[in-house]
């Protein structure tokens, strides 16, 4: 019997951070999550994205009409219809993030209707998903940074990442002091990653990379803007540190440019921006064709299942803000053990259900 989607709804909530936060190019004190619920036959699938509350209007005014009434199992057809609907709205940015949230909800719904864990429906190839601790905000003092690092180590993580390029690269000496502190705290056997959020110039990124090499930094994320594909390639050609980017890829074409230019050593993909699970799978296959592994960017509980089913998956970002939000808003969240997430075999879908969250500040 064919089951049809009968309801699509969205809401945005703003959650305050536990302390002010900043990276190389931005500062913030709250994060907005847009949650999409899709229902069929009395079963609800849940997806979400982190972005503007404007995504709610796009879901309700633009995407809902081509999803409601469609067979719940036909996710590819729903995705294609949503992509067409966004032609004049704009696929990059809020349009693509809204599509991503609906697509993730549809996959969760399909798995729940079939009574399967989402990673099993997608075809799991890994028994667990490796994670790395991510935070290390540029406005943290030494004590705050040390406490955060120790928390990740206590969870068995052997990879940690901090933000650098403070003030658009204007505090280079402090950047290096903070990375030195990280290496001192975690010791020689933990991999140290850094993320400049595109805050350096190309020449500066190369100069900084040479100093980071001496601290055995293994991963240099967005040393320059991800829109500067040639600049990323230049930095990659002038350092032994692995260059990563891709979190701002809003389409397969965006991510293809990074691969085709040999601009990265590992491709980041964000399931909440790229077009959902449907497009994540395509992007990961494209990366594999270029000999690249992929890493999931943030939103850990949406990435876990698809990464478990991605042959060339490397790891997942256990990002401080999103971990807090997902723990706060959902039941059934996971905790890393020995630096990895083990996905339960007895929960249908991605395994999360919504808590009573009306106490959060609903913004749409």
N, C-alpha and C positions, 0 to 999 in steps of 0.2 A: 504493500500500500504506500502510495506517495504521500509524503508529509510536506506541507507547505509552511513557509515562514508566515506568521500572522502578526508579528509585532516587532518593531525596531524602535528603541528609545535610547536617548543619551542624556547624560548630565555631567556637569563639570564641578569639581570640588577643589578648593585651594587649601593646602596644608602648610602650615608654618614650619620652617626648618627648626632644628633644636638649637641652632646658633646661627648668626650671620655667616654667609658663605661667599667665596669669590674664587674666580680662576684668573687666567691671564687677561681676559677681555671683558668680564662681566661680574657683577655682584648681585646677590638676591637674598631674600629672607623668607620666601615661600615658593611652593611648586604647585602647579595646577595639573590635575589628572582628569582626563575626559573618559568616562566609563560608558561603554555601549553594551546594551543587553538586546539579544535577538531571541525570540521565542518561536517555538513550533511544537504542537501537540503537547502543550503543558510543560515543555522542557525549555530551560533558559541557558543560552551560551553567553559568556562574558568576554569582552575584549576591552582594551584601553590604549590610550596614548598619553604622552606628557606634552602639553602644548597649550595653545590658546583656547579659551572657552568658545571662541568662534567655531571650533570644530563641531560643537553641538548643533548649531544652526545648519551647518553643511550636512551633517547626518540627517537631520530631520527635514530640511527643505529640499535637499538635492539627491541624497542617496537612498533614503527610505523607500521612495516610490518604486524603485527598480529592484528592491530586495523583497519587500512584502508581496506575498502571492507566488513567489518563486519556490520550486522544490528545494528543501533544506539541504539536500545532498549535492546540489549542483553549484558548488562553490565557484568553480571556474567560470561558469556563465554569469554568476552574480558579480564576480570581480570585473569581468569584461564590461558588463553593463554599467557598473559604477564608474569605471575609467572613462567611458564615453560621456557619462553625465557630467564629469568634471572638466570637459573640454573648455568651456568658457569660464568656469570658476577658477581653474588653475590646478594642475596636479601637484606641482611642488608646494611645499609649505602646508598650510592648514588643510587644503583639499586632500592631499595625499595622506596626511595623518588621520583624517576622518575615515578615509577608505581603509587604512591599515587597521584601525580599531574595529570597524565592522567586519573586515575579513577575519581577524583573529577571533571575534565572537562567533562567526559562522563555523569556523573550524572547531571551536570548543563545543558548539551546539551539535555538530555532526557526530563528534566523538561521544557525547553524552547520549544522543539518540541511539547510537550503536552499542552503548554500554562498554566502550573501550577507553583506556587512557589515551590521551592525545598523542603521546610519543609512540604508542603501539600503532595507532591509526596511520601515522606518518611513516612508519617503518623504522623502528629504532635500530641503530647500529652500535650505540655506545651504552655501556651499563651505567655510566655516570657522566656528569658534565663538570669539567674542571672550572673553578672560579678564581678570580683574583680580587683582592680587596682594593677598593677605589674610593678616594676622597682626597685627603691631604690638601685641603683648600689653602690658597695663598695667604689668607688672612689668619690662619691658625698660628698660634705661638708654638714654641718648641715643646712645651708640656702637653698642649692639646694634640699636636701631631704625634708625639710619642705615645700618648694614651690610645689614639686611634690605631696606630701601627700594632701596638701590643694586643689590642682586641682582635685584629685579624690573625696574628700569630697564634693566639689562644684558640682560634677556630681551625688551626691546622693549615692555614693558607701559606703557600710557598711562593706567592707572587703578590706584590703590592704596587699601587700606583698613586702618585701625587701630582698635583697641579704645579706648573711652573710658568715662566713668561709673565710674571707679575707686572701689572701696569703696562701691558703691551710691550713687554720686554725691557721695561725701564728699571728693573731691579735685578739685573743679571747676577750680581754678586750674591744677593740673598737667595736667588734660585739655587745657586750652586751650594750655598751653605745648608739649605734645607735638604738637598739630595744627599749631601755628606752626612747629615744627621740620620737620614733614613738608613743609609748603608751601615752606620754605626749601630743603630737600634736593631736592625733585622739580621745583621751578621752576613757572612760571605756566601751562605748557601741559599738565600732567598733571592728570587729574581726581582729586580727593581725596575719599574716602569715610570715614565714621566709623560705628561700631557700638557702641551703648550697651548692648546685651543687656538692655534693659528696666530699666536701673539708675536712671533718673531719675524724679522725679515729673513730672506734667504741666507744672506751672508752671516747674519747673527746666528741663525740656527746651525750653520756649519761650525762656527766658532764654538758655540755652546756644546755641540755634539762631541767635538774633540775633547773637551773637558769632562763630559759625561762618560766617555769611554774609559777614562781612568778610574771611574767609580763603578765600573762593570754594569752600567745601565744597559738593559737588554731591549727596551721598547721605547721608541720616541714617537709619540702620537701627535699628529697635526703640528709638526714643527713650524709650518707655515699654513696659510689658509688652504683648506681642501679644494677651493676653487682654483688655486694656482697649481695645476697638475705638473707643469714643467718645473716649478719651484720644488715641489715634493720630490720629483725625480732627481733634481740636482742635489738636494740634500742627501738623498739615498745613495747617490753615486760617490759622496764624499764622507761617508761614515760607515763604520762597521755595525752600528746600532740598527736594529730593525725599525723601519719606518712603517707606521700604521695610519690609516685614515679610512673614511667611508661612512662615518656615522651620519653625515649630512647628505647621503645619497638618497634622493627621493624617488628614484626610478632606476630601472635596470640600466638605462643609458648612462646615468651619472656614475654608477659603479663600474660599468664597462670602461669608461674613460680612464679610470685609475688603473685598471688591470692592463689595458692595451698599452698604456704609457710606461709600464713597469715602474709605477710611482710608489708602490707599497710592497712590503714583504709579507704582510698579512692584511687581508681586507676586513674592515669592520662593517657590519651590517646591523641596522636597527629595525627590528620587525615592526616597531610602532611608527616608523616614518617611510620605509621603503615601499610599502604597499601590502603589508601584512605577511602572513605565513606563505600565502600563494607566491608572492614575489620573492620572499626570502629564499625559498627553495630554488627558484630559477637563478637568483644571484649567486647562491652557493655553488651551483653546478657550473655557472660561467667562471667563477673563481677557480674551481678545480681544473677547468680546461686550460687555465693559465698557470697551473702548477701552484696555486695559492691555497693556504688554509684561510678560514674565516673565524672571526670573533664576534660574539654577540655584544652589542652596545646597550648597557643599562637594562631597565625593565626586566629584571632577572626571571620573574615567574612567567612572563610571556615567552622568553627565549628558551627556557630550559627544555621544553618538549621538542621544539624544532631543531635545536642543536643536538639533542640526543639522536635525532634521525638524520643528521648531516654527516656524511662520511668524512669530510675534510674540516670538521669543526675542531678548533683548538681550545678555546675557553670562553668564559662568560664574565662580564663585568659585574661584580657584586658592589654596586654603587650605593654609597651611604644613604643618599636622599631617597632613592626608589625602594631600597630595602625597608626603610622606616615607613614609607607610605603604604607599601603593599602589606606589611605586617599589620598596620593600623586599620586598613580598610577591608582586608580579606581574611577569611578563615582558611586554614589548610596550607599556609605558607611553609616553605622548606627552610632548613638550616644546614649550612655546609658542615660536612664532617671530613676531616683530613683533606681540606681544600677542595671538596667536590660536593655536588648535589646528586643524591640518588633519588630517582623519580619513583614514586610508589606505583605498584602494579595493580592496586585495588581501587583506584579512584578514577571514575570516568572523566573525560575531558582533561583540562589542565589541573583539575582537582581543587580549585579555589571557589569559594562562595562569598558573597558579600556580607559584611558585618552590618549592623545598624549604624550608618554613618551620617545621619542627619545632623549630628553635632558638629560636623565639619562645615566650613563655610561654602555653601553651594553658590556658585556664581553663574550658573546657567541651567 
